[in-house]
Amino acid sequence: MPTGGIRAQRQGSGNKDGVLQRLPNPPSLIEYKNLRFLIFDAPSDRTVDLYANELKKHGVKEVVRVCEPTYDKKNLVAQGIEVHDWPFVDGDPPPAAVVNDFLDLVSQRFGTIEKKDKKDAKKASTDLEPTPPPVGVHCVAGLGRAPILVTLALIEAGLSPLDAVIYVRERRRGAINARQLKYVESYKRRGKDKGCIVM
């Protein structure tokens, strides 16, 4: 199982045709500084309730869907989870508009990310601020489009491109293909001259 991943768990006590239901593939929680993401594969109309249960366990209030719809988003919306549709081509790097929309969402949910010294880190660990809920991000398999967006947020938070890829891959085995890796290697941090601010 990938380090930092979340085990697929049996959902509730419900049986369907005598079989306990669980997620086909476990989601991966990615946490760095104050950023939190839950990467997962695409639900179908048949499995969306299982995914909704898992998302609610983690406090997810928003999901970014970067693939063509495989389920009716009304099912998540009815359970208090907003769905942002920002699809782009499978295997490709994200278009600038998707990157901007995603990083704007990250900034709205988690605020700015600044380099902190050890004193700030100690102070932060004693503060009783609630941990923000993760933003859910999914594509079809949860291995390309979703992880690359999370990787870009980690770069904006101060990780080097290669370190961000390694960080995500340690938690989501098989994430990011060669073409996407090339894009990440050439990605320029937007807040680089402003102290690593997520925009």
Disulfide bonds with the S-S distance in Angstrom:
none
